């Protein structure tokens, strides 16, 4: 199958808007897989798959609806953001290659920029400027929609596609990438500075490879959230990350309230973490669903 996964991140937690976006996916011939919304972050993450012939139109239609339905002038939330449809990753699956995903991302970036008038920054494997491989080059805790409005005419912030003008839909980051896991650990303290000490250790690269981290105060729930993107789950299994944070937090006198996966994660990431936890080698040969799908696939 020549398909790609996409995980668009929208700057809204409005359930009515999410339902509209789901309808766009299914009516366009894609498959809606999952959505996760958070009111404190005022952000929603949708996971979908579609064949390579349909995915550009589906994602373009999502971007168009986000422009019409989400006003960045009114948006407030904890999560860094520069646009209504903030980040739009394309992940190759099945028989699709990374080169095909890069081609799809560029077709999409060009259409969004030229037809919708939204500034587009290409990131990840699609980056046209090496520094833009990392999202944080454009968007971070200290540089978001409001700051980009003031600096978009500067060379550093010149978009790859679309005008160097920021409207109420903001800008967008589009790119091809491999799987990543979005993982949050909630620590029962409101002292963000303490949790940031753990964040610095995670981001240092000394303990884990391919993990980005931020800390957010979740005042509505009375805890601090350590939010992570795991870019190499084989290098840094989830259970190892959890155990590290648990140990660090307890050393400061805190406990982990809970943890959560945002969106979906590959089955082998679960198998790897469980295997590490129980000290067993777990792979596809041990997983019932893999065996069943393999048997049907070979008929």
C-alpha positions as CSV (number, residue, x, y, z in Angstrom):
1,X,0.0,0.0,0.0
2,X,1.2,3.5,-0.9
3,X,-0.1,5.4,2.0
4,X,1.1,8.1,4.5
5,X,0.1,9.0,8.0
6,X,-0.4,12.6,8.9
7,X,-0.8,14.1,12.4
8,X,-2.0,17.7,12.0
9,X,-1.9,19.8,15.2
10,X,-4.6,22.4,15.4
11,X,-4.7,25.5,17.7
12,X,-8.1,24.7,19.1
13,X,-9.9,22.4,21.6
14,X,-13.4,23.3,20.2
15,X,-15.2,19.9,19.8
16,X,-17.4,21.3,17.0
17,X,-14.4,22.3,14.9
18,X,-12.8,18.9,15.5
19,X,-16.0,17.2,14.2
20,X,-15.9,19.3,11.1
21,X,-12.3,18.4,10.5
22,X,-13.1,14.7,11.0
23,X,-15.8,14.9,8.3
24,X,-13.3,16.4,5.9
25,X,-11.0,13.5,6.3
26,X,-13.6,10.8,5.8
27,X,-15.4,12.6,2.9
28,X,-12.1,13.0,1.1
29,X,-11.4,9.2,1.2
30,X,-9.0,9.2,4.1
31,X,-9.3,7.2,7.3
32,X,-9.6,9.0,10.6
33,X,-7.7,7.2,13.4
34,X,-7.6,9.3,16.5
35,X,-8.0,12.7,18.0
36,X,-6.7,14.2,21.3
37,X,-7.7,17.6,22.6
38,X,-6.6,19.6,25.7
39,X,-8.3,22.7,26.9
40,X,-5.3,24.0,28.9
41,X,-3.1,23.8,25.8
42,X,-6.1,24.8,23.6
43,X,-4.8,22.3,21.1
44,X,-5.9,19.2,19.2
45,X,-4.0,16.5,17.5
46,X,-5.6,14.4,14.8
47,X,-4.2,11.2,13.3
48,X,-5.2,10.0,9.9
49,X,-4.0,7.9,7.0
50,X,-4.7,8.2,3.3
51,X,-3.3,6.9,0.0
52,X,-0.7,9.1,-1.6
53,X,-3.1,10.1,-4.4
54,X,-5.6,11.6,-2.0
55,X,-3.7,12.9,1.0
56,X,-2.6,16.3,-0.5
57,X,-6.2,17.3,-1.2
58,X,-7.4,16.1,2.2
59,X,-4.7,18.0,4.1
60,X,-5.2,21.1,1.9
61,X,-8.9,21.0,2.8
62,X,-8.1,20.7,6.5
63,X,-5.8,23.7,6.2
64,X,-8.5,25.7,4.4
65,X,-11.1,24.9,7.1
66,X,-8.6,25.7,9.9
67,X,-8.0,29.1,8.3
68,X,-11.8,29.7,8.2
69,X,-12.6,28.4,11.7
70,X,-9.7,29.4,13.9
71,X,-8.7,33.0,14.6
72,X,-5.1,33.2,16.0
73,X,-5.9,36.8,17.2
74,X,-8.2,35.2,19.8
75,X,-6.2,32.1,20.5
76,X,-4.8,31.5,24.0
77,X,-3.2,28.4,25.3
78,X,-0.1,26.9,27.0
79,X,1.4,25.2,23.9
80,X,3.7,27.1,21.6
81,X,2.0,27.8,18.3
82,X,2.3,30.0,15.2
83,X,-0.8,29.1,13.3
84,X,-4.4,27.7,13.2
85,X,-3.1,24.5,11.7
86,X,0.3,24.8,13.4
87,X,2.3,21.7,12.4
88,X,1.5,19.3,9.6
89,X,3.8,16.2,9.5
90,X,3.6,13.5,6.8
91,X,4.9,10.1,7.7
92,X,5.5,7.4,5.0
93,X,3.9,4.0,5.7
94,X,3.4,0.8,3.8
95,X,5.3,0.9,0.6
96,X,5.7,4.7,0.7
97,X,9.2,6.1,0.9
98,X,10.6,9.1,2.6
99,X,11.2,10.7,-0.8
100,X,7.6,10.3,-1.7
101,X,6.6,11.9,1.7
102,X,8.9,14.8,1.0
103,X,7.4,15.3,-2.5
104,X,3.9,15.2,-1.0
105,X,4.9,17.8,1.7
106,X,6.2,20.2,-1.0
107,X,3.1,19.9,-3.2
108,X,1.1,20.6,-0.1
109,X,3.3,23.5,1.1
110,X,3.2,25.1,-2.3
111,X,-0.6,24.9,-2.6
112,X,-1.2,26.2,1.0
113,X,1.1,29.1,0.4
114,X,-0.1,30.1,-3.0
115,X,-3.9,29.3,-2.8
116,X,-4.6,30.0,0.9
117,X,-2.0,32.8,1.3
118,X,-0.6,31.2,4.5
119,X,3.2,31.4,5.1
120,X,4.6,27.9,5.1
121,X,7.9,26.7,6.7
122,X,9.2,23.3,5.5
123,X,10.7,21.3,8.4
124,X,12.0,17.8,9.1
125,X,13.2,15.9,6.1
126,X,11.6,18.5,3.9
127,X,13.6,21.4,5.3
128,X,15.0,23.7,2.6
129,X,17.2,25.4,5.1
130,X,19.2,23.0,7.4
131,X,18.4,24.8,10.6
132,X,14.7,24.4,9.9
133,X,14.8,20.7,10.3
134,X,14.0,21.4,13.9
135,X,10.7,23.1,14.6
136,X,12.2,25.2,17.4
137,X,14.2,27.2,14.9
138,X,11.0,29.0,14.0
139,X,8.6,28.3,16.9
140,X,9.5,27.9,20.6
141,X,8.2,29.0,24.0
142,X,9.5,32.6,23.5
143,X,8.8,33.0,19.8
144,X,5.2,32.3,18.7
145,X,2.4,33.8,16.6
146,X,2.6,37.2,18.2
147,X,6.4,37.5,17.7
148,X,6.3,36.1,14.2
149,X,3.9,38.9,13.2
150,X,6.6,41.4,14.0
151,X,9.6,39.6,12.5
152,X,8.3,37.7,9.4
153,X,9.9,40.2,7.0
154,X,13.4,39.4,8.4
155,X,15.5,36.9,6.4
156,X,15.5,34.3,9.2
157,X,11.7,34.1,9.1
158,X,11.1,34.3,5.4
159,X,8.7,31.5,4.5
160,X,9.5,28.8,2.0
161,X,6.1,29.1,0.4
162,X,3.4,31.8,0.5
163,X,3.6,35.4,1.4
164,X,5.7,37.0,4.2
165,X,2.5,38.3,5.7
166,X,0.7,36.9,8.7
167,X,-3.1,36.9,8.7
168,X,-5.5,35.6,11.3
169,X,-4.7,32.0,10.4
170,X,-1.0,32.6,11.2
171,X,1.7,30.4,9.6
172,X,2.3,26.7,9.3
173,X,5.1,24.2,9.5
174,X,4.9,21.3,7.0
175,X,7.3,18.4,6.6
176,X,8.0,14.8,6.2
177,X,9.4,12.8,9.2
178,X,9.6,9.4,10.7
179,X,7.3,8.2,13.6
180,X,7.6,10.1,16.8
181,X,5.8,9.5,20.1
182,X,4.2,12.4,22.0
183,X,4.4,11.6,25.6
184,X,3.4,13.6,28.7
185,X,4.3,12.9,32.3
186,X,2.2,14.8,34.9
187,X,4.1,15.5,38.2
188,X,2.1,16.5,41.3
189,X,3.8,19.9,42.0
190,X,3.0,23.4,40.9
191,X,6.7,24.3,41.1
192,X,7.6,24.5,37.4
193,X,11.2,25.5,38.1
194,X,11.8,22.1,39.8
195,X,10.3,20.2,36.8
196,X,12.5,22.3,34.5
197,X,15.5,20.9,36.2
198,X,14.4,17.4,34.9
199,X,13.7,18.9,31.5
200,X,17.2,20.2,31.2
201,X,18.6,16.8,32.0
202,X,16.4,15.2,29.3
203,X,17.2,17.8,26.7
204,X,21.0,17.6,27.4
205,X,21.3,14.4,25.4
206,X,23.4,12.8,28.2
207,X,20.6,10.5,29.4
208,X,18.4,10.0,26.3
209,X,18.8,10.4,22.5
210,X,16.2,12.0,20.3
211,X,13.9,13.4,23.1
212,X,12.6,17.0,23.2
213,X,11.0,18.2,26.4
214,X,9.1,21.2,27.9
215,X,7.4,21.9,31.2
216,X,3.9,23.4,31.5
217,X,1.9,24.5,34.6
218,X,-1.5,22.8,34.4
219,X,-3.2,25.1,36.9
220,X,-6.7,23.6,36.3
221,X,-5.4,20.2,37.6
222,X,-2.8,21.4,40.1
223,X,0.2,19.7,38.5
224,X,3.1,20.4,36.2
225,X,3.2,18.6,32.9
226,X,6.5,17.4,31.4
227,X,5.7,17.2,27.7
228,X,8.0,15.2,25.4
229,X,8.4,14.3,21.7
230,X,10.3,11.1,21.4
231,X,12.0,11.0,18.0
232,X,13.9,7.7,18.5
233,X,11.8,5.4,20.6
234,X,14.2,2.6,19.9
235,X,17.1,4.6,21.3
236,X,14.9,5.9,24.2
237,X,12.2,3.4,25.2
238,X,9.2,5.0,27.0
239,X,9.7,2.9,30.2
240,X,13.3,4.2,30.6
241,X,12.1,7.7,30.3
242,X,9.3,7.2,32.8
243,X,11.6,5.5,35.3
244,X,14.1,8.4,35.0
245,X,11.5,11.0,35.6
246,X,10.0,9.0,38.5
247,X,13.4,8.8,40.1
248,X,14.2,12.5,39.6
249,X,10.8,13.6,40.8
250,X,11.0,11.4,44.0
251,X,14.4,12.9,44.7
252,X,12.7,16.3,44.9
253,X,9.9,14.9,47.0
254,X,7.3,14.7,44.3
255,X,5.3,11.8,42.7
256,X,4.1,11.2,39.2
257,X,0.3,11.8,39.0
258,X,-0.1,10.1,35.7
259,X,1.3,9.9,32.2
260,X,-0.4,9.9,28.7
261,X,0.3,9.2,25.1
262,X,-0.9,11.9,22.7
263,X,-2.2,10.4,19.5
264,X,-1.0,6.9,18.4
265,X,2.3,5.0,18.7
266,X,3.7,2.0,16.8
267,X,3.1,-1.4,18.3
268,X,6.8,-2.2,18.4
269,X,7.3,0.8,20.7
270,X,4.9,-0.9,23.2
271,X,6.6,-4.3,22.7
272,X,10.0,-2.7,23.2
273,X,9.1,-0.9,26.4
274,X,7.2,-4.0,27.9
275,X,10.2,-6.2,27.0
276,X,12.6,-3.9,28.8
277,X,10.3,-3.8,31.8
278,X,9.9,-7.6,32.1
279,X,13.4,-8.3,30.7
280,X,12.1,-10.3,27.8
281,X,12.7,-10.1,24.0
282,X,9.2,-9.2,22.6
283,X,8.8,-8.8,18.9
284,X,6.3,-9.4,16.1
285,X,6.5,-13.2,16.7
286,X,5.0,-12.8,20.1
287,X,2.1,-10.5,19.2
288,X,-1.2,-12.2,18.3
289,X,-2.5,-9.4,16.0
290,X,0.8,-9.4,14.0
291,X,0.4,-13.1,13.5
292,X,-3.2,-12.9,12.4
293,X,-2.6,-10.0,10.0
294,X,0.5,-11.8,8.6
295,X,-1.5,-14.9,8.0
296,X,-4.3,-13.0,6.2
297,X,-1.8,-10.9,4.3
298,X,-0.1,-14.0,2.9
299,X,-3.3,-15.6,1.5
